[in-house]
Each structure stands twice: as C-alpha cells, then as structure tokens.
Amino acid sequence: MPSSQLKPVFSFKADQASRIQDMFNAVAPRYDFLNRLLSVGFDKYWRTIAVDELEPLANRLFLDLATGTADIALELALRDQSHVIGIDFSGKMLELGKNKVNTNNMQSSVKLFQGAAENLPIKSNSFDGAISAFGARNFSDINHAITEVHRVLKPKGKIVILEFSFPKNSFLQWLYCLYFEKVLPVIGRCVSGHKNAYSYLPDSVGKFPNGKAFACILKESGFESVEFKELTFGITTIYTGFKNA
Ligand SMILES: C[S@@+](CC[C@H](N)C(=O)[O-])C[C@H]1O[C@@H](n2cnc3c(N)ncnc32)[C@H](O)[C@@H]1O
C-alpha cells in the first residue's frame, strides 16, 4: 500500500510536473472557493454524477487519483460506506483534504497520500474502482498515468475520469472560450493571487485529448467497454471503462 513519500515523476517531464505541483500548492488555499465561484456551483454536480458511476460497487476500496482537497474521496466514502485512498502530488492540497477528512470524522475510511499519478506508490490489483476528477489533463504523461491506474485496479475494476471538454454547439463554444480565456483568468488571478494558474486552465483543457481521442488512450492502456458521455452541453465529459477479467 502507499508510502507517504513522493516518488519522482519520469525525469524527462520532471520540470513540467514540478511547475504544476508548485502551481497547485500556490492556489490550494483558494482552490475550493474558486471552484464553486468559477463553475457557478456546477463542479459539485459534475463530481456527484462521476461518483454515481462507481455507486454499484459500494462497500469496496477505491482510488481517488489527483484527489486534491478530497471532495470526491469524501463523497464516495460518505455515500457508499466505501474505503478510499486519495493520491495527489500537491502537499498543500492534501493538507486541506486531510482537514476536511478530520472535520467529517472519516479518518478510518479515507486515507490521503502524496504521490505522482505516473508512478503510483501502490501494489498491483488493489482497487475495485478508480476515479479522477479534473486531474487527468494535468498529468505530465497521461498514457503512463492511465496504464498505472490499470495496473492498480483489480480485474473487472472500473475507471471513471471526469474532465473538462468543449461544447459542440458553435455559439456555446464561442461563449465558453470567451469565459475561459477572458473572464476566468482575471477572476482566478485576483482571487488566488497566482499569475498563471487560471490561464493554465484553458490551455490544459485545449491540449487534453478529449472525446474519442481519450477513449482511445483508455483502450490502448487495456480498458474494455470504454464509454464517454458529455455533461452540461459538453463542458465536461465522463469516461468509463473496465479492466479485463
Ligand atoms: C484541478 S485539481 C482537481 C482536484 C480534485 N480531484 C477535484 O475534483 O477538485 C487537480 C489536482 O491534480 C493534482 N495533480 C496534477 N498532476 C498530478 C500528478 N501527475 N500526480 C498526482 N497529482 C497530480 C494536483 O496537485 C491537483 O490537486
């Protein structure tokens, strides 16, 4: 099971990983507040739908990858009496997550550890399900991270990935880009005090291989019965798949 030590991400992407890690450490104190504000509360709804995907597996052991401040980990544990291990490489995000776990008195169900998605400090075939909300587009080696999730899932284990995407409708796309590129970075900068974090967000969404392209990555990593569905006009997408038996 996990050690609390951060294992190194692959050296060729180490710079990128450490920039992202520093950024999340810097925005951590304002992260939850900004999430609610900038998504006008939709982030909670999207996470709830993503957790619904794991509901049939209640009472099991789950991985919440890129757990951040542990919203998904807590919802899973509270709703389904499941046990959850949350992994994230930002110590500051985890600190806030641990405070929430303690406040909810969920220390026996939710354990949080520092670690990198590309090199999970976990033994193979451990989890019944794995979920990651808004984490995947940040991974410096997405293919490797997904292969790692496949490795740590038990046979028949389910993966659920929630990530931002682009609406198909051209008017909504225009509105979305206007908001993402002009409004969100300004509010994000003022509230978080971080120069780039909320300009990085639209950049990282733009670079993320969404829809069929990400479904392909899941299949190439060994997942079967891969599906995806768009939420809220395609602003976010939920991807699911199963490790073969
Ligand atoms: C946008 S936040 C999402 C947090 C949480 N899942 C949520 O729903 O609010 C992205 C998180 O991914 C983490 N992260 C990014 N790249 C990572 C990596 N390679 N390994 C582990 N954690 C990573 C960041 O530290 C951050 O906490």
The ligand as a Gaussian input file, in Angstrom:
#p B3LYP/6-31G(d) Opt

LIG

0 1
 C       -7.892000      20.588000     -10.719000
 S       -7.308000      19.717000      -9.298000
 C       -8.579000      18.506000      -9.024000
 C       -8.674000      18.077000      -7.582000
 C       -9.873000      17.212000      -7.231000
 N       -9.851000      15.938000      -7.893000
 C      -11.175000      17.921000      -7.505000
 O      -12.087000      17.314000      -8.064000
 O      -11.293000      19.081000      -7.103000
 C       -6.023000      18.752000      -9.986000
 C       -5.209000      18.011000      -8.951000
 O       -4.347000      17.121000      -9.641000
 C       -3.124000      17.054000      -8.937000
 N       -2.125000      16.550000      -9.886000
 C       -1.783000      17.075000     -11.074000
 N       -0.866000      16.317000     -11.694000
 C       -0.620000      15.273000     -10.870000
 C        0.228000      14.141000     -10.961000
 N        0.996000      13.953000     -12.021000
 N        0.225000      13.255000      -9.941000
 C       -0.558000      13.457000      -8.851000
 N       -1.374000      14.520000      -8.702000
 C       -1.421000      15.410000      -9.709000
 C       -2.894000      18.487000      -8.479000
 O       -1.976000      18.577000      -7.419000
 C       -4.320000      18.902000      -8.092000
 O       -4.583000      18.667000      -6.736000

